[in-house]
Amino acid sequence: MKQMTKRKQQKLQKKRKQAKQARKRQAQGSGSLAYHGRKYRTKELVPTHLETELAIHECDVLLDRELTDHDVREALESLVLQVRLGPLPEIDRKKPFSAGPDNNRDVLIWNIREHWDHFFRENPHPGRDKLVGILRSILGSVETWGNPSPASRGYLRFIEGFCAKLGYRVQVASSEEELHRLLEAEDDAE
């Protein structure tokens, strides 16, 4: 019998591992849109990826950390389907949102789209397919860092730490005075 080379053994182990992971996702009833590859984490797409995750973190802080990984998953899946259908309609900036678990998904979608709207005014739009890929990659992170529990916040804790490491800090100002104080403190720190 011919012996396998070490490289062939490694390839075979990798294929087995990927197949096992695919079976595990399928067993979880996952018609999941999540993508676990690195294709959409290129140098070109990292700024859009980061802007999207900052929008998620910002929304979590604004909602007083009541957002769950489940809310993020629902919002991202909905947004993937919307983007796949074609150009997104204008953002309704007059529509009031009230805080509450029933509309966390809508608030999160609105905040991501608001971030994109500002971001793409000064940065190139990656195109619909790549935007879908970015959202699916973030869904992959939600699957990786979260758990099936409806109250899971593993991804949200991860993204908060990730943003902090990059130097981003999101705070809610309760008044105009506090906002000016926070902005001055930020300027002094630089």
URKABEL-V453942 format. One record per helix or strand of 2 or more residues. SS is the DSSP state (H for helix, E for strand). FROM is the first residue (numbers start at 1). TO is the last residue. Records with the same first field share a line. If there is no record, write none. Layout:
SS=FROM-TO / FROM-TO
//
This chain:
H=6-27 / 43-62 / 69-85 / 101-122 / 128-145 / 154-165 / 176-189
//
